[in-house]
């Protein structure tokens, strides 16, 4: 399967609309992403399926 995003690229979540940064690929279509929460001032990482992401403008 072809990877749609590169490491360090900014993507937008189709689920909640947050802008995230790609950290690495875990499986063929599972991506680990990093997001910043401005209210709690924390950096959070989570795993999202590749088809739930789009390129950020």
C-alpha positions in Angstrom: 0.0 0.0 0.0 1.3 3.4 -0.9 1.8 5.9 2.0 -0.1 9.1 1.5 1.7 11.2 4.0 5.4 11.7 5.0 6.9 12.0 8.4 6.6 15.6 9.7 3.8 16.5 7.3 0.8 18.4 8.6 -2.6 16.7 8.2 -6.2 17.5 9.2 -8.4 15.0 10.9 -11.7 14.3 9.1 -13.2 13.2 12.5 -12.8 16.5 14.5 -11.0 18.9 12.1 -7.8 19.3 14.2 -4.5 19.8 12.6 -1.9 17.2 13.4 1.6 16.2 12.5 2.6 12.8 11.2 5.1 11.1 13.5 5.4 7.6 11.9 3.5 4.7 10.3 2.7 1.8 12.5 1.0 -0.6 10.1 -0.1 -0.4 6.5 -2.8 2.1 7.1 -2.3 3.1 10.8 -0.5 6.4 11.5 0.8 7.8 14.8 0.1 11.6 14.9 0.9 14.4 17.3 -1.5 17.2 18.2 -1.3 20.2 20.5 -4.1 21.0 23.0 -4.1 24.7 23.7 -6.4 24.6 26.7 -4.3 22.2 28.7 -1.1 23.1 27.0 -0.1 19.5 26.3 1.2 17.6 23.3 -0.8 14.5 22.7 0.0 11.5 20.5 -2.6 9.1 19.1 -3.1 6.5 16.4 -5.4 7.2 13.5 -6.3 5.3 10.4 -4.9 6.8 7.2 -8.2 7.2 5.5 -9.5 9.5 8.3 -6.9 12.1 7.5 -6.6 14.7 4.7 -3.8 17.2 3.8 -3.9 20.4 5.8 -4.2 23.7 3.8 
